[in-house]
Every structure is written in structure tokens, then in C-alpha cells.
């Protein structure tokens, strides 16, 4: 498994499993990252010096999964030079619509290049995504979202609704929900978007620094219901529906297609603009309906990995 993000919560998905975890690029400071961008932009030889996994015996592996990464074609070419037979899976963990242009790098353009290169016999790789819309639009293979469960003691309930995450233009929508259900207690923690203006009223929600995933799970366990707001055009679930399922919490979401997922239960999931808002009291008071362990397993790493082979 080759990861691009060194965030602990991502690595923890695969901990305690018989999986070798490597990172696509070495952990470097911003100055060296700029040099790396320039190195690639000017097509300087020996780009592999930046790879963190270059010392691994690539020939040892039958299957290599690459999490969404910068310069994926170069990584795939590097693997294929050594291992001609292994199965290479490129996993998209974000909707294509969110792939934007960055400093000397266009993520969307790189994705379009991936689409063309996947038919190259010398590269021979697959592209998979959690986003059903993207899978249909770009003829990608589908696998469901994946996360992990943290064992934690039961907490005293302090809030009715909870949200924590990057803003991504979602704060305004969450504030409207809070206004609509004003009699309930809300806990809202948002990492601000760059170059976005926030007024004084927003300051109560803004995090100056990210919090750990364990802290997020603690807040979840202290709440009745998780708020889930998907980005415009997204066709796959975030971690929040999985967290609601893992920790037996209610879910309030704007994702209409969630009713077509195997874990959907109207007593557990309230769909904004689809369900009767007057019945939110009943929804919150109703007991959580247990989801079968077979369904839950699909969204943990063992089930997720099996999907790559049974749906192949």
C-alpha cells in the first residue's frame, strides 16, 4: 500500500493488518517540495530520488494499491520497470470535481492523463473510486468508502448534533441547519478554507489547528447525531455515515443517494430536503436500529480489500 498522506488517521485504517505501508514521497519541508515541483516540471532525470518507497523490493508484491497521489503516472512507471506482473490499483479518495490546479500542478489534467494511460499495455493499471457518479462518468471501478473503528468507552451525551471537518463551503449550510433546529444543542468544529472571509459570528466554530481523530471520536460519542454535508457534485459517502454506523449514532445528511446504500435505515438517517423536518423530534427520540456486522465489515479494511478481488 502506497499512501500519499502521512496523517495518522489514514495510516490507522491499515494498522494491525498484514499490509506493508509505504509513502509515495519522502517527508520534506516546503522549500524542498518547491524544488521537487520544479524538478518534475522541467523533467529532470532521476525523479525517483524523491520517492519514499524506492528502497522496497517491488518485485515481492502481487498487488500494489496507490492512494490518490501527486504525479501518479511517474509512480506507476517506476513500479512497472521492476515488476511487470503485479496488479496496480490506483485509488481515488476524492471526487474528480474537487481536483484543482495547484502550484505548477493541475490535478484534474493529471487525472485525464491517467484515464488515457490506463489503456497502455506497458503500464496496465486500474482506477477505482468511492464516488459512484465518477465511476459512471469516467468508466472507473467502484469500491465503497473505507474507515476504521476506535474502541472507546461510552460517553455522556452533551450535544444533539455534531460536525467536525474542513469547511469546503459547508459552514453556511450547517449554520442554516442550526437555525432551523435552534432548540437543539450543536457542537460545530470547522477548519477554515484558505482566503475565505469569516465574520465574528463564525469564530465560535473555527479551529485554529486540527484536532486528533481520537478527539473527534470522543465528540461523536458525546453526541446524538452526526451532521454530514457532502460537496456539490459528490457521488460517494464521506466518513461521517460510517462513523454514525460504527458508533451507533443518528445521521443528518444532505446526500440524497444515501438511501440506496446497504446500511440505510430511515430510523437512523434523516435526509435533509427529503424527510419531513417536523419529524426531527421523533427521529432523535427513536432508538438506533442495529446494522448487521456483515454490512459493517464491508466498510472496514478487510471488507474493502476483499472488494478489490471479488469485484475485479
MIRORO-382453 format. One record per residue (C-alpha): x, y, z; residue in one letter. Coordinates in Angstrom, 2 decimals. Last residue first. Layout:
MIRORO-382453
+---------+---------+---------+------+
|      px |      py |      pz | code |
+---------+---------+---------+------+
|       X |       Y |       Z |    a |
...
+---------+---------+---------+------+
END
This chain:
MIRORO-382453
+---------+---------+---------+------+
|      px |      py |      pz | code |
+---------+---------+---------+------+
|  -12.45 |   -7.46 |  -10.15 |    x |
|  -15.50 |   -7.15 |   -7.89 |    x |
|  -14.47 |  -10.10 |   -5.72 |    x |
|  -10.81 |   -9.03 |   -5.71 |    x |
|  -10.96 |   -5.32 |   -5.00 |    x |
|  -13.99 |   -5.95 |   -2.78 |    x |
|  -11.89 |   -8.16 |   -0.50 |    x |
|   -9.71 |   -5.15 |    0.35 |    x |
|  -12.74 |   -3.11 |    1.46 |    x |
|  -14.07 |   -5.98 |    3.54 |    x |
|  -10.80 |   -6.34 |    5.43 |    x |
|  -10.32 |   -2.56 |    5.72 |    x |
|  -13.66 |   -1.75 |    7.30 |    x |
|  -16.60 |   -0.56 |    5.18 |    x |
|  -17.70 |   -4.02 |    4.01 |    x |
|  -17.49 |   -5.33 |    7.60 |    x |
|  -20.34 |   -3.03 |    8.65 |    x |
|  -22.69 |   -4.83 |    6.26 |    x |
|  -21.80 |   -8.27 |    7.58 |    x |
|  -21.96 |   -7.00 |   11.18 |    x |
|  -25.63 |   -6.19 |   10.67 |    x |
|  -26.82 |   -2.65 |   11.41 |    x |
|  -28.65 |   -2.07 |   14.69 |    x |
|  -31.57 |    0.37 |   14.69 |    x |
|  -30.95 |    3.40 |   16.91 |    x |
|  -33.87 |    4.05 |   19.22 |    x |
|  -36.32 |    6.78 |   18.25 |    x |
|  -36.00 |   10.05 |   20.16 |    x |
|  -33.92 |   11.80 |   17.50 |    x |
|  -36.26 |   10.85 |   14.65 |    x |
|  -39.38 |   11.73 |   16.61 |    x |
|  -38.06 |   15.22 |   17.27 |    x |
|  -36.92 |   15.58 |   13.64 |    x |
|  -40.47 |   14.86 |   12.48 |    x |
|  -41.30 |   18.43 |   11.53 |    x |
|  -38.36 |   18.30 |    9.14 |    x |
|  -40.24 |   15.80 |    6.95 |    x |
|  -37.59 |   13.85 |    5.05 |    x |
|  -36.27 |   14.81 |    1.61 |    x |
|  -34.87 |   18.30 |    1.98 |    x |
|  -32.39 |   16.98 |    4.60 |    x |
|  -32.15 |   13.20 |    4.76 |    x |
|  -32.51 |   11.77 |    8.27 |    x |
|  -30.64 |    8.51 |    8.82 |    x |
|  -31.10 |    6.07 |   11.70 |    x |
|  -34.86 |    5.40 |   11.68 |    x |
|  -34.89 |    5.66 |    7.88 |    x |
|  -32.38 |    2.81 |    7.67 |    x |
|  -29.58 |    2.88 |    5.11 |    x |
|  -26.73 |    0.41 |    5.67 |    x |
|  -26.95 |   -1.17 |    2.18 |    x |
|  -26.72 |    2.17 |    0.41 |    x |
|  -29.55 |    3.37 |   -1.87 |    x |
|  -31.00 |    5.77 |    0.73 |    x |
|  -27.61 |    7.50 |    0.77 |    x |
|  -28.39 |    8.83 |   -2.71 |    x |
|  -29.87 |   12.02 |   -1.27 |    x |
|  -26.70 |   13.21 |    0.46 |    x |
|  -27.90 |   16.18 |    2.52 |    x |
|  -27.26 |   14.35 |    5.78 |    x |
|  -28.39 |   14.08 |    9.41 |    x |
|  -27.06 |   10.84 |   10.91 |    x |
|  -28.03 |    9.07 |   14.14 |    x |
|  -25.29 |    7.40 |   16.16 |    x |
|  -24.46 |    3.73 |   16.61 |    x |
|  -20.69 |    4.19 |   16.92 |    x |
|  -19.70 |    2.27 |   13.77 |    x |
|  -22.81 |    3.29 |   11.79 |    x |
|  -22.56 |    7.00 |   12.59 |    x |
|  -18.83 |    6.85 |   11.92 |    x |
|  -19.51 |    5.22 |    8.56 |    x |
|  -22.06 |    7.90 |    7.66 |    x |
|  -19.46 |   10.52 |    8.67 |    x |
|  -16.54 |    9.08 |    6.69 |    x |
|  -17.81 |   10.68 |    3.49 |    x |
|  -20.22 |    8.98 |    1.09 |    x |
|  -19.98 |    8.97 |   -2.68 |    x |
|  -21.43 |   10.88 |   -5.61 |    x |
|  -20.13 |   14.37 |   -4.91 |    x |
|  -21.45 |   17.05 |   -7.28 |    x |
|  -21.66 |   19.73 |   -4.61 |    x |
|  -19.75 |   18.70 |   -1.50 |    x |
|  -21.37 |   16.40 |    1.02 |    x |
|  -22.80 |   17.70 |    4.29 |    x |
|  -22.97 |   15.13 |    7.11 |    x |
|  -24.12 |   16.14 |   10.59 |    x |
|  -23.66 |   13.47 |   13.26 |    x |
|  -26.47 |   12.79 |   15.76 |    x |
|  -26.76 |   12.02 |   19.44 |    x |
|  -23.43 |   13.42 |   20.56 |    x |
|  -20.87 |   12.61 |   23.27 |    x |
|  -19.61 |    9.56 |   21.39 |    x |
|  -19.05 |   11.74 |   18.34 |    x |
|  -17.08 |   14.23 |   20.42 |    x |
|  -14.81 |   11.43 |   21.64 |    x |
|  -14.43 |   10.20 |   18.06 |    x |
|  -13.26 |   13.67 |   17.03 |    x |
|  -10.74 |   13.73 |   19.87 |    x |
|   -9.39 |   10.36 |   18.74 |    x |
|   -9.07 |   11.80 |   15.23 |    x |
|   -6.74 |   14.46 |   16.55 |    x |
|   -7.61 |   18.14 |   16.33 |    x |
|   -6.57 |   20.46 |   13.51 |    x |
|   -5.40 |   23.96 |   14.49 |    x |
|   -7.12 |   27.36 |   14.83 |    x |
|  -10.50 |   25.67 |   14.76 |    x |
|  -13.40 |   27.88 |   13.71 |    x |
|  -16.92 |   27.41 |   15.10 |    x |
|  -17.10 |   30.26 |   17.61 |    x |
|  -15.27 |   32.49 |   15.13 |    x |
|  -18.17 |   32.32 |   12.67 |    x |
|  -20.14 |   35.04 |   14.47 |    x |
|  -17.17 |   37.36 |   14.15 |    x |
|  -17.18 |   37.14 |   10.37 |    x |
|  -15.21 |   34.66 |    8.26 |    x |
|  -13.62 |   35.69 |    4.97 |    x |
|  -12.25 |   32.91 |    2.79 |    x |
|   -8.68 |   33.04 |    1.51 |    x |
|   -7.93 |   29.50 |    2.69 |    x |
|  -10.87 |   27.48 |    3.96 |    x |
|  -11.30 |   27.30 |    7.72 |    x |
|  -11.11 |   24.08 |    9.78 |    x |
|  -14.55 |   23.71 |   11.31 |    x |
|  -15.80 |   22.49 |   14.69 |    x |
|  -19.57 |   22.59 |   15.31 |    x |
|  -21.16 |   21.29 |   18.51 |    x |
|  -24.90 |   21.87 |   18.44 |    x |
|  -27.56 |   21.74 |   21.18 |    x |
|  -31.17 |   21.63 |   20.00 |    x |
|  -33.88 |   24.30 |   20.18 |    x |
|  -32.48 |   26.01 |   17.10 |    x |
|  -33.34 |   23.25 |   14.65 |    x |
|  -33.75 |   25.55 |   11.64 |    x |
|  -31.07 |   27.95 |   12.81 |    x |
|  -28.62 |   25.08 |   13.34 |    x |
|  -29.42 |   23.71 |    9.91 |    x |
|  -28.77 |   27.14 |    8.43 |    x |
|  -25.44 |   27.25 |   10.26 |    x |
|  -24.54 |   23.88 |    8.73 |    x |
|  -25.20 |   25.20 |    5.24 |    x |
|  -23.02 |   28.27 |    5.87 |    x |
|  -20.25 |   26.05 |    7.26 |    x |
|  -20.14 |   23.78 |    4.20 |    x |
|  -18.04 |   25.90 |    1.84 |    x |
|  -15.20 |   23.33 |    1.96 |    x |
|  -15.16 |   23.96 |    5.75 |    x |
|  -12.80 |   21.20 |    6.78 |    x |
|  -14.25 |   18.86 |    9.35 |    x |
|  -16.18 |   18.41 |   12.57 |    x |
|  -19.96 |   18.29 |   12.92 |    x |
|  -22.11 |   17.35 |   15.89 |    x |
|  -25.83 |   17.47 |   16.67 |    x |
|  -27.68 |   16.72 |   19.91 |    x |
|  -24.85 |   17.59 |   22.25 |    x |
|  -23.65 |   16.57 |   25.70 |    x |
|  -24.35 |   12.82 |   25.84 |    x |
|  -22.22 |   11.10 |   28.50 |    x |
|  -19.60 |    8.86 |   26.91 |    x |
|  -19.47 |    5.11 |   26.32 |    x |
|  -15.96 |    3.71 |   26.44 |    x |
|  -13.92 |    3.77 |   23.26 |    x |
|  -12.81 |    1.20 |   20.70 |    x |
|  -11.89 |    3.02 |   17.52 |    x |
|  -13.36 |    1.79 |   14.24 |    x |
|  -11.67 |    2.14 |   10.88 |    x |
|  -12.52 |    3.72 |    7.53 |    x |
|  -13.32 |    2.70 |    3.97 |    x |
|  -15.62 |    4.13 |    1.28 |    x |
|  -17.10 |    1.63 |   -1.17 |    x |
|  -15.35 |    0.23 |   -4.23 |    x |
|  -16.25 |    1.11 |   -7.79 |    x |
|  -14.24 |    0.60 |  -10.98 |    x |
|  -13.92 |    3.63 |  -13.25 |    x |
|  -15.78 |    4.27 |  -16.51 |    x |
|  -15.29 |    8.05 |  -16.37 |    x |
|  -18.90 |    9.19 |  -15.88 |    x |
|  -20.18 |    6.01 |  -14.22 |    x |
|  -17.30 |    5.69 |  -11.77 |    x |
|  -17.32 |    9.45 |  -11.18 |    x |
|  -21.01 |    9.36 |  -10.23 |    x |
|  -20.48 |    6.36 |   -7.95 |    x |
|  -17.68 |    8.05 |   -5.98 |    x |
|  -15.67 |    5.54 |   -3.93 |    x |
|  -13.14 |    5.27 |   -6.77 |    x |
|  -11.02 |    2.70 |   -8.61 |    x |
|   -8.51 |    3.18 |  -11.45 |    x |
|   -6.77 |    0.08 |  -12.79 |    x |
|   -3.22 |   -0.37 |  -14.08 |    x |
|   -1.55 |   -1.89 |  -17.16 |    x |
|    1.55 |    0.27 |  -17.64 |    x |
|    3.14 |   -1.33 |  -20.69 |    x |
|   -0.24 |   -2.20 |  -22.14 |    x |
|   -1.26 |    1.48 |  -22.14 |    x |
|   -5.04 |    1.52 |  -21.65 |    x |
|   -4.70 |    3.10 |  -18.20 |    x |
|   -2.63 |    5.87 |  -19.81 |    x |
|   -5.61 |    7.75 |  -21.22 |    x |
|   -7.57 |    7.90 |  -17.97 |    x |
|   -4.40 |    8.76 |  -16.07 |    x |
|   -3.83 |   11.75 |  -18.36 |    x |
|   -7.33 |   12.96 |  -17.53 |    x |
|   -6.41 |   12.65 |  -13.84 |    x |
|   -3.23 |   14.67 |  -14.40 |    x |
|   -5.28 |   17.42 |  -16.01 |    x |
|   -7.57 |   17.39 |  -12.97 |    x |
|   -4.66 |   17.60 |  -10.54 |    x |
|   -3.01 |   20.53 |  -12.36 |    x |
|    0.49 |   21.10 |  -10.98 |    x |
|    2.82 |   24.10 |  -11.14 |    x |
|    1.32 |   25.45 |   -7.90 |    x |
|   -2.15 |   23.91 |   -7.71 |    x |
|   -4.94 |   23.33 |  -10.19 |    x |
|   -7.99 |   21.58 |   -8.77 |    x |
|   -9.28 |   18.05 |   -8.29 |    x |
|  -12.50 |   18.58 |   -6.32 |    x |
|  -14.78 |   17.62 |   -9.25 |    x |
|  -12.93 |   14.29 |   -9.54 |    x |
|  -14.39 |   13.30 |   -6.18 |    x |
|  -11.75 |   12.39 |   -3.60 |    x |
|  -10.32 |    9.07 |   -2.45 |    x |
|   -9.29 |    7.87 |   -5.90 |    x |
|   -7.49 |    4.53 |   -5.59 |    x |
|   -4.93 |    3.49 |   -8.22 |    x |
|   -4.70 |   -0.30 |   -8.32 |    x |
|   -1.60 |   -1.98 |   -9.73 |    x |
|   -1.63 |   -5.78 |  -10.19 |    x |
|    1.84 |   -7.22 |  -10.30 |    x |
|    3.28 |   -8.73 |  -13.47 |    x |
|    5.86 |   -6.33 |  -14.89 |    x |
|    7.55 |   -5.53 |  -11.58 |    x |
|   10.75 |   -3.51 |  -11.83 |    x |
|   10.10 |   -1.01 |  -14.61 |    x |
|    6.39 |   -1.28 |  -13.82 |    x |
|    6.81 |    0.22 |  -10.36 |    x |
|    8.64 |    3.30 |  -11.71 |    x |
|    6.05 |    3.75 |  -14.46 |    x |
|    3.25 |    3.63 |  -11.86 |    x |
|    4.98 |    6.23 |   -9.69 |    x |
|    5.55 |    8.51 |  -12.69 |    x |
|    1.91 |    8.18 |  -13.72 |    x |
|    0.80 |    9.09 |  -10.18 |    x |
|    2.46 |   12.52 |  -10.16 |    x |
|    0.72 |   13.64 |   -6.93 |    x |
|   -1.14 |   10.91 |   -5.10 |    x |
|   -4.50 |    9.20 |   -4.68 |    x |
|   -3.73 |    6.05 |   -2.74 |    x |
|   -1.65 |    3.52 |   -4.64 |    x |
|   -2.57 |   -0.13 |   -4.16 |    x |
|    0.09 |   -2.69 |   -5.08 |    x |
|   -0.83 |   -6.32 |   -5.73 |    x |
|    1.45 |   -9.34 |   -6.30 |    x |
|    4.38 |   -7.87 |   -4.36 |    x |
|    7.98 |   -9.06 |   -3.94 |    x |
|    9.19 |   -7.49 |   -7.18 |    x |
|    8.91 |   -4.04 |   -5.64 |    x |
|   11.68 |   -4.78 |   -3.14 |    x |
|   11.42 |   -1.56 |   -1.18 |    x |
|   14.24 |    1.00 |   -1.23 |    x |
|   12.32 |    3.38 |   -3.52 |    x |
|    9.37 |    3.66 |   -1.11 |    x |
|    9.96 |    7.27 |   -0.02 |    x |
|   10.21 |    8.50 |   -3.57 |    x |
|   12.03 |   11.81 |   -4.10 |    x |
|   15.16 |   10.21 |   -5.57 |    x |
|   12.82 |    8.62 |   -8.14 |    x |
|   12.94 |   11.85 |  -10.19 |    x |
|   16.18 |   10.56 |  -11.69 |    x |
|   16.18 |   12.84 |  -14.72 |    x |
|   14.90 |   16.42 |  -14.77 |    x |
|   11.53 |   16.86 |  -16.46 |    x |
|   11.44 |   20.64 |  -16.04 |    x |
|    8.12 |   20.45 |  -14.21 |    x |
|    9.26 |   17.40 |  -12.21 |    x |
|   12.34 |   19.06 |  -10.77 |    x |
|   10.42 |   22.32 |  -10.31 |    x |
|    7.79 |   20.53 |   -8.22 |    x |
|   10.51 |   18.74 |   -6.24 |    x |
|   12.30 |   22.04 |   -5.62 |    x |
|    9.05 |   23.50 |   -4.31 |    x |
|    8.63 |   20.49 |   -2.04 |    x |
|   12.20 |   21.02 |   -0.83 |    x |
|   11.33 |   24.53 |    0.36 |    x |
|    8.07 |   23.33 |    1.94 |    x |
|    9.84 |   20.79 |    4.16 |    x |
|   10.25 |   17.11 |    3.38 |    x |
|    8.69 |   13.75 |    4.29 |    x |
|    9.75 |   11.46 |    1.47 |    x |
|    7.23 |   10.74 |   -1.26 |    x |
|    4.86 |    7.91 |   -2.11 |    x |
|    4.60 |    6.58 |    1.40 |    x |
|    4.85 |    2.92 |    2.43 |    x |
|    2.57 |    0.56 |    4.32 |    x |
|    3.07 |   -3.19 |    4.02 |    x |
|   -0.20 |   -4.95 |    4.79 |    x |
|   -0.80 |   -7.88 |    7.12 |    x |
|   -3.11 |   -5.75 |    9.23 |    x |
|   -2.58 |   -4.24 |   12.68 |    x |
|   -2.64 |   -0.78 |   11.11 |    x |
|   -4.46 |   -0.33 |    7.81 |    x |
|   -7.02 |    2.33 |    8.64 |    x |
|   -4.55 |    3.75 |   11.14 |    x |
|   -2.42 |    5.10 |    8.30 |    x |
|   -5.24 |    7.44 |    7.30 |    x |
|   -5.90 |    8.70 |   10.84 |    x |
|   -2.17 |    9.25 |   11.36 |    x |
|   -1.90 |   11.83 |    8.57 |    x |
|    1.08 |   10.97 |    6.39 |    x |
|   -0.83 |   11.42 |    3.15 |    x |
|    0.40 |    9.94 |   -0.13 |    x |
|   -0.03 |    6.30 |    0.79 |    x |
|    1.48 |    3.34 |   -1.06 |    x |
|    0.00 |    0.00 |    0.00 |    x |
+---------+---------+---------+------+
END
